[in-house]
Amino acid sequence: MEQDQQFLEYVVKALADHPEAVKITRVVDEMGVLLTLSVHQDDMGKVIGRSGATAKAIRTVLRVVGMKNDARVNLKIEEPEGSQRGQGMAPDRSGERPSSAPSSEPYVRDTTVDDVIKDLKGE
């Protein structure tokens, strides 16, 4: 199992109430690495987070892990069977760029992506 997949499995299983239901498939093609995540329906909210914040954070760290290994890593979260989404709910836009609307959380920047990459490479 590759580092990106191991990382994703560790984080999602730690968040989930049903860790046994966590399934990850990894596909490598010319576009990079695609990790497809499937979780129990009851755990979707925990994995996605309020306004997609948790999913966005996981995607960000996966990209940094991918950079360490010279790969572009993307995450797709599969919708569980029997999901109520799509029946009057807004589409999942967690993979899109955030809007310029102000966030309710303060923006704090202590370290840069470059700092994180240097740290991962042991520089």
Secondary structure by P-SEA (a helix, b strand, c coil): ccaaaaaaaaaaaaaccccccbbbbbbbccccbbbbbbcccccccccccccaaaaaaaaaaaaaaaaaacbbbbbbbbbcccccccccccccccccccccccccbbbbbcccaaaaaaaaacc
